Amino acid sequence: MDLDFTDDQSALRDTLRTFFEKESSTAAVRAAEPLGFDAALWRKVVDLGLAAIAVPEHLGGGGAGFVELAIAAECLGQSLAPVPLIEAAVANDLIASLSDAGSSSSGERDARLESLTARAVAGELLATLALRPATGDLARLVPAGAVADLVAVLRGDELLLLRQPDRGPAAPGGAVHNLGALPLADCPIDTEHALVLARGPAAVHAHRRALSRWELLTGAALFGLGSKALDIGVDYVMQRKAFGVLIGTFQTIQHRLADNAIALDGARLLSYEAAWAQDENLPTADTSATMAFLFAAETAFKTASEVLHFHGGYGYTLEYDIQLYFRRAKAWSLVAGDSRAAYAQLAHRVFGAAPTPAPAPAERAG
């Protein structure tokens, strides 16, 4: 396994870093709150073809892989870009793959699905993925659900594609307020007009694979977030003085920064290994994605939290950028649910279900 970037991948990283640094300044991030969506920036991201970079070329996409998408996600995380690139890229890949396989049940549905797929890949429609199976007729806390046109959701053993009502960014539907400034929403399911993408085990498998891809890309974004938070911390401790001395000279601060830097290196390795595993279609790809996501989430939050504390009381004020990173480091991972449950599920996937303990022997009478 060689995780060094190719020349093309290095050029992509440099281009996207420059793009997001220019187009997603902290002022732009603040301006996009509380919804957390910048429509003008999203149009520029679509024009770059980033949301369809992993879709096959014969379907109108870029024909690249998840390593390239992970690079884009890392750059997005560094700048906290208020656009649902990860959700759209995963949903576009899912919809395109099922559309290409011809998995719907009638010619009319095939035509509708083909049309919706083409519009999503072209960026005319914004697609997203519901991470959790639907509860009754409602998909809960859908990332980008407040601004998306299409939502792929697992309901029972059916994978459905919902067409949401037309709405503009000024009137998001069902937005759920959150401190991470994410366009989350609860999306109702109209089964009469929903398209069935897949049924049975194929539907469950397709949703699980899409979820794992969301995990690896979100892990890459969290690594990018953490690396920028660390840069903010280093810059601050080399300017802030206490008792007439730069606090960056204090050993306890130096050691914590060094620990965070090493952990972030590990998060980067796991993220790109998981992306490579997806591109190679390895049997361990989904497990690697979950590992990368959980470790990056933990590392990014620890880094942002400690850097915020290095700022003292200033870190909690809206004027300082570190609070933007601190809030998102927590919120981005919580979209997927409780990390403790995810760790338990990961252990079962890797090692198998825990054996049922044998009942205690009954006491002998007498």
C-alpha positions as a printed NumPy array, in Angstrom:
array([[  0.   ,   0.   ,   0.   ],
       [  1.459,   3.337,  -1.1  ],
       [ -0.434,   6.326,   0.297],
       [  1.77 ,   8.94 ,  -1.348],
       [ -0.22 ,  11.233,  -3.624],
       [  0.233,  11.061,  -7.366],
       [  1.204,  14.262,  -9.165],
       [ -2.436,  14.79 , -10.153],
       [ -3.636,  14.289,  -6.574],
       [ -1.038,  16.705,  -5.231],
       [ -2.115,  19.284,  -7.804],
       [ -5.754,  18.736,  -6.804],
       [ -4.909,  19.289,  -3.128],
       [ -3.003,  22.505,  -3.874],
       [ -5.821,  23.808,  -6.078],
       [ -8.544,  23.048,  -3.557],
       [ -6.608,  24.489,  -0.632],
       [ -6.244,  27.738,  -2.531],
       [ -9.895,  27.678,  -3.589],
       [-11.336,  27.092,  -0.129],
       [ -8.943,  29.533,   1.567],
       [-10.176,  32.217,  -0.836],
       [-13.865,  31.342,  -0.974],
       [-14.462,  30.13 ,   2.586],
       [-12.852,  32.611,   4.922],
       [-13.935,  32.622,   8.552],
       [-15.983,  35.723,   7.736],
       [-17.864,  33.715,   5.101],
       [-18.34 ,  30.84 ,   7.563],
       [-19.839,  33.218,  10.113],
       [-22.076,  34.828,   7.482],
       [-23.514,  31.389,   6.602],
       [-24.68 ,  30.784,  10.177],
       [-27.034,  29.666,  11.626],
       [-28.148,  27.508,   8.682],
       [-24.605,  26.599,   7.647],
       [-25.147,  26.762,   3.896],
       [-23.639,  29.208,   1.401],
       [-25.568,  28.904,  -1.878],
       [-23.061,  30.962,  -3.863],
       [-20.145,  28.844,  -2.659],
       [-22.112,  25.68 ,  -3.389],
       [-22.564,  26.795,  -7.007],
       [-18.809,  27.272,  -7.307],
       [-18.181,  23.811,  -5.826],
       [-20.625,  22.324,  -8.343],
       [-18.917,  24.154, -11.188],
       [-15.651,  22.511, -10.132],
       [-17.359,  19.116, -10.428],
       [-16.417,  18.098,  -6.893],
       [-19.779,  16.59 ,  -5.926],
       [-19.626,  14.229,  -8.911],
       [-15.912,  13.524,  -8.92 ],
       [-16.396,   9.824,  -8.048],
       [-19.305,   9.236, -10.454],
       [-18.287,   7.271, -13.575],
       [-17.543,   9.351, -16.653],
       [-20.233,   7.681, -18.754],
       [-22.784,   9.02 , -16.256],
       [-21.424,  12.549, -16.429],
       [-19.048,  12.409, -13.459],
       [-15.327,  12.82 , -13.067],
       [-14.452,   9.138, -12.987],
       [-12.048,   9.625, -10.063],
       [-12.057,   7.813,  -6.725],
       [-12.513,   8.269,  -3.017],
       [ -8.902,   9.272,  -2.44 ],
       [ -9.617,  12.363,  -4.536],
       [-12.833,  12.94 ,  -2.61 ],
       [-10.961,  12.567,   0.685],
       [ -8.544,  15.271,  -0.478],
       [-11.505,  17.555,  -1.178],
       [-13.033,  16.715,   2.208],
       [ -9.773,  17.49 ,   4.02 ],
       [ -9.565,  20.903,   2.342],
       [-13.222,  21.544,   3.171],
       [-12.565,  20.719,   6.819],
       [ -9.585,  23.051,   7.04 ],
       [-11.74 ,  25.997,   5.972],
       [-15.057,  24.838,   7.534],
       [-16.664,  25.43 ,   4.135],
       [-20.465,  25.73 ,   4.627],
       [-21.423,  23.403,   1.776],
       [-22.711,  19.78 ,   1.909],
       [-20.025,  18.404,  -0.399],
       [-19.62 ,  15.12 ,   1.48 ],
       [-23.334,  14.335,   1.593],
       [-23.866,  15.252,  -2.049],
       [-20.85 ,  13.261,  -3.251],
       [-21.943,  10.139,  -1.352],
       [-25.567,  10.444,  -2.486],
       [-24.587,  11.079,  -6.104],
       [-22.365,   8.009,  -6.085],
       [-25.129,   5.891,  -4.542],
       [-27.881,   7.073,  -6.881],
       [-25.689,   6.831,  -9.968],
       [-24.526,   3.294,  -9.155],
       [-28.081,   2.034,  -8.634],
       [-29.388,   3.897, -11.662],
       [-26.63 ,   2.423, -13.79 ],
       [-27.495,  -1.053, -12.512],
       [-31.141,  -0.595, -13.533],
       [-32.479,  -1.617, -10.138],
       [-35.922,   0.006, -10.311],
       [-38.988,  -2.022, -11.143],
       [-40.634,  -0.33 , -14.124],
       [-39.715,   1.526, -17.289],
       [-41.395,   4.688, -16.054],
       [-39.416,   4.602, -12.818],
       [-36.212,   3.903, -14.729],
       [-36.8  ,   7.019, -16.82 ],
       [-37.536,   9.161, -13.742],
       [-34.505,   7.836, -11.919],
       [-32.265,   8.404, -14.924],
       [-33.499,  11.987, -15.192],
       [-33.024,  12.71 , -11.485],
       [-29.567,  11.092, -11.533],
       [-28.455,  13.194, -14.49 ],
       [-29.677,  16.397, -12.816],
       [-28.007,  15.521,  -9.508],
       [-24.686,  14.698, -11.176],
       [-24.882,  17.935, -13.167],
       [-25.491,  19.88 ,  -9.972],
       [-29.008,  21.013, -10.852],
       [-30.35 ,  19.099,  -7.855],
       [-28.672,  18.684,  -4.468],
       [-28.845,  15.118,  -3.182],
       [-28.112,  13.862,   0.32 ],
       [-28.176,  10.665,   2.377],
       [-30.214,   9.948,   5.507],
       [-27.717,   8.263,   7.811],
       [-30.337,   6.537,   9.96 ],
       [-33.128,   4.241,   8.765],
       [-36.479,   6.019,   8.698],
       [-38.702,   5.965,  11.75 ],
       [-42.212,   5.445,  10.413],
       [-42.745,   8.092,   7.74 ],
       [-39.931,  10.379,   8.869],
       [-36.2  ,  10.485,   8.203],
       [-34.669,  12.103,  11.292],
       [-31.761,  14.551,  11.432],
       [-30.785,  14.231,   7.78 ],
       [-27.478,  16.02 ,   7.042],
       [-28.121,  18.756,   4.459],
       [-31.804,  17.82 ,   4.649],
       [-32.759,  21.481,   5.091],
       [-31.375,  22.428,   1.67 ],
       [-31.425,  19.182,  -0.343],
       [-33.716,  18.437,  -3.269],
       [-33.252,  14.664,  -3.106],
       [-32.894,  12.4  ,  -0.078],
       [-31.869,   8.732,  -0.198],
       [-33.315,   6.98 ,   2.86 ],
       [-33.581,   3.38 ,   4.041],
       [-37.109,   2.506,   5.17 ],
       [-37.472,  -1.065,   6.306],
       [-35.903,  -3.137,   3.538],
       [-36.431,  -0.516,   0.837],
       [-33.972,   2.174,  -0.201],
       [-36.061,   5.145,  -1.305],
       [-35.272,   8.342,  -3.18 ],
       [-37.39 ,  11.271,  -1.991],
       [-38.017,  14.403,  -4.042],
       [-38.388,  17.241,  -1.551],
       [-40.551,  20.327,  -2.219],
       [-38.863,  23.154,  -4.062],
       [-37.453,  25.752,  -1.71 ],
       [-34.719,  28.336,  -1.65 ],
       [-31.886,  28.72 ,   0.857],
       [-33.826,  31.542,   2.528],
       [-36.646,  29.143,   3.383],
       [-35.093,  25.824,   4.394],
       [-37.497,  23.052,   5.184],
       [-37.638,  21.586,   8.688],
       [-34.227,  22.924,   9.727],
       [-33.09 ,  21.761,  13.181],
       [-31.164,  24.382,  15.147],
       [-27.74 ,  23.187,  16.281],
       [-24.571,  24.777,  17.616],
       [-22.53 ,  23.283,  14.786],
       [-24.433,  25.366,  12.209],
       [-25.34 ,  22.348,  10.078],
       [-28.372,  22.317,   7.725],
       [-29.947,  19.314,   9.484],
       [-33.631,  18.576,   8.978],
       [-36.316,  16.006,   9.629],
       [-37.609,  14.916,   6.218],
       [-41.117,  13.412,   5.817],
       [-41.469,  10.403,   3.525],
       [-44.152,  10.469,   0.844],
       [-44.104,   6.821,  -0.206],
       [-46.601,   7.438,  -3.004],
       [-44.148,   9.61 ,  -4.925],
       [-40.862,   8.113,  -3.708],
       [-38.707,   6.101,  -6.082],
       [-37.543,   2.674,  -4.956],
       [-33.797,   2.409,  -5.569],
       [-33.378,  -1.123,  -4.187],
       [-35.172,  -3.72 ,  -2.059],
       [-34.209,  -6.417,   0.4  ],
       [-30.59 ,  -7.245,   1.296],
       [-29.373,  -5.241,  -1.712],
       [-30.979,  -2.097,  -0.267],
       [-29.476,  -2.636,   3.183],
       [-26.051,  -3.338,   1.694],
       [-26.164,  -0.248,  -0.555],
       [-27.119,   1.983,   2.365],
       [-24.402,   0.495,   4.574],
       [-21.793,   1.079,   1.873],
       [-22.951,   4.684,   1.359],
       [-22.825,   5.271,   5.121],
       [-19.273,   3.949,   5.315],
       [-18.262,   6.334,   2.53 ],
       [-19.832,   9.206,   4.428],
       [-17.819,   8.105,   7.462],
       [-14.48 ,   8.046,   5.673],
       [-15.054,  11.428,   4.017],
       [-16.268,  13.01 ,   7.253],
       [-13.192,  11.54 ,   8.942],
       [-11.011,  13.255,   6.339],
       [-12.864,  16.531,   6.916],
       [-12.399,  16.187,  10.677],
       [ -8.691,  15.571,  10.17 ],
       [ -8.548,  18.756,   8.103],
       [-10.44 ,  20.625,  10.82 ],
       [ -8.1  ,  19.317,  13.506],
       [ -4.968,  20.207,  11.572],
       [ -6.162,  23.794,  11.117],
       [ -7.129,  24.026,  14.798],
       [ -3.609,  22.894,  15.674],
       [ -2.15 ,  25.611,  13.427],
       [ -4.333,  28.187,  15.182],
       [ -3.068,  26.906,  18.526],
       [  0.599,  27.065,  17.566],
       [  0.205,  30.606,  16.246],
       [ -1.573,  31.723,  19.416],
       [  0.827,  30.267,  21.981],
       [  3.733,  31.871,  20.135],
       [  2.126,  35.312,  20.638],
       [  0.35 ,  35.088,  23.996],
       [  2.391,  35.905,  27.089],
       [  1.81 ,  35.029,  30.726],
       [  4.048,  36.409,  33.484],
       [  6.05 ,  38.081,  30.74 ],
       [  6.838,  34.775,  29.004],
       [  5.403,  33.245,  25.822],
       [  3.069,  30.445,  26.879],
       [  4.42 ,  28.402,  23.98 ],
       [  7.572,  27.907,  26.03 ],
       [  5.658,  26.054,  28.761],
       [  6.41 ,  22.342,  28.598],
       [  2.862,  21.248,  29.342],
       [  1.594,  23.186,  26.326],
       [  4.411,  21.93 ,  24.111],
       [  3.721,  18.317,  25.064],
       [ -0.02 ,  18.587,  24.438],
       [  0.524,  20.208,  21.048],
       [  3.011,  17.472,  20.148],
       [  0.583,  14.75 ,  21.231],
       [ -2.148,  16.29 ,  19.109],
       [  0.149,  16.565,  16.097],
       [  1.045,  12.869,  16.34 ],
       [ -2.593,  11.846,  16.743],
       [ -3.556,  13.921,  13.703],
       [ -0.897,  12.123,  11.669],
       [ -2.607,   8.87 ,  12.65 ],
       [ -6.011,  10.265,  11.678],
       [ -4.659,  11.255,   8.287],
       [ -3.2  ,   7.788,   7.725],
       [ -6.47 ,   6.067,   8.666],
       [ -8.546,   8.41 ,   6.5  ],
       [ -6.544,   7.886,   3.343],
       [ -6.142,   4.168,   3.978],
       [ -9.937,   3.927,   4.24 ],
       [-10.352,   5.881,   1.   ],
       [ -7.835,   3.624,  -0.741],
       [ -9.686,   0.556,   0.572],
       [-12.928,   1.867,  -0.932],
       [-11.274,   2.444,  -4.295],
       [ -9.794,  -1.055,  -4.196],
       [-13.145,  -2.518,  -3.052],
       [-11.463,  -4.409,  -0.224],
       [-13.62 ,  -6.513,   2.126],
       [-12.308,  -4.437,   5.057],
       [-13.279,  -1.123,   3.449],
       [-16.379,  -0.445,   5.549],
       [-14.628,  -1.33 ,   8.798],
       [-11.674,   0.884,   7.901],
       [-14.062,   3.77 ,   7.203],
       [-15.652,   3.489,  10.641],
       [-12.242,   3.299,  12.316],
       [-11.064,   6.387,  10.441],
       [-14.212,   8.316,  11.318],
       [-14.193,   7.51 ,  15.029],
       [-10.493,   8.204,  15.498],
       [-10.598,  11.445,  13.497],
       [-13.661,  12.618,  15.438],
       [-11.984,  11.964,  18.77 ],
       [ -8.692,  13.525,  17.688],
       [-10.224,  16.627,  16.095],
       [-12.348,  17.385,  19.141],
       [ -9.479,  16.85 ,  21.574],
       [ -7.229,  19.122,  19.513],
       [ -9.818,  21.884,  19.112],
       [-10.777,  21.644,  22.783],
       [ -7.211,  21.954,  24.051],
       [ -6.408,  24.809,  21.679],
       [ -9.541,  26.601,  22.86 ],
       [ -8.351,  26.183,  26.461],
       [ -4.932,  27.594,  25.518],
       [ -6.836,  30.754,  24.532],
       [ -8.264,  30.989,  28.046],
       [-11.549,  32.867,  28.253],
       [-10.96 ,  34.377,  24.82 ],
       [-11.523,  30.987,  23.226],
       [-15.219,  31.044,  24.084],
       [-15.893,  34.452,  22.564],
       [-17.335,  34.821,  19.082],
       [-14.459,  37.056,  17.965],
       [-11.916,  34.217,  18.048],
       [-11.914,  31.657,  15.242],
       [-11.126,  28.663,  17.433],
       [-14.725,  28.533,  18.702],
       [-15.864,  27.896,  15.113],
       [-13.623,  24.833,  14.955],
       [-14.468,  23.667,  18.472],
       [-18.227,  23.649,  17.83 ],
       [-17.931,  21.847,  14.514],
       [-15.443,  19.309,  15.833],
       [-18.187,  18.178,  18.193],
       [-21.185,  18.587,  15.899],
       [-19.873,  16.917,  12.725],
       [-19.303,  13.613,  14.476],
       [-22.558,  13.713,  16.458],
       [-24.565,  13.703,  13.224],
       [-23.84 ,   9.973,  13.083],
       [-25.049,   9.394,  16.658],
       [-23.427,   8.3  ,  19.892],
       [-19.78 ,   7.359,  19.384],
       [-19.946,   4.826,  22.246],
       [-22.55 ,   2.8  ,  20.359],
       [-20.448,   3.066,  17.204],
       [-17.381,   1.743,  19.016],
       [-19.417,  -1.19 ,  20.341],
       [-20.742,  -2.004,  16.873],
       [-17.243,  -1.729,  15.441],
       [-15.949,  -4.22 ,  18.012],
       [-18.694,  -6.683,  17.078],
       [-17.871,  -6.301,  13.378],
       [-14.16 ,  -6.887,  13.966],
       [-14.245,  -9.549,  16.664],
       [-17.773, -10.936,  16.402],
       [-20.637, -10.693,  18.842],
       [-19.774, -11.149,  22.476],
       [-20.618, -14.645,  23.705],
       [-23.614, -14.965,  25.983],
       [-22.362, -15.62 ,  29.52 ],
       [-23.296, -18.999,  30.938],
       [-25.826, -18.922,  33.785],
       [-24.362, -19.17 ,  37.253],
       [-24.567, -22.707,  38.655],
       [-27.347, -23.187,  41.159],
       [-26.352, -23.745,  44.769],
       [-26.507, -27.303,  45.993],
       [-29.204, -27.981,  48.479],
       [-28.09 , -29.004,  51.915]])
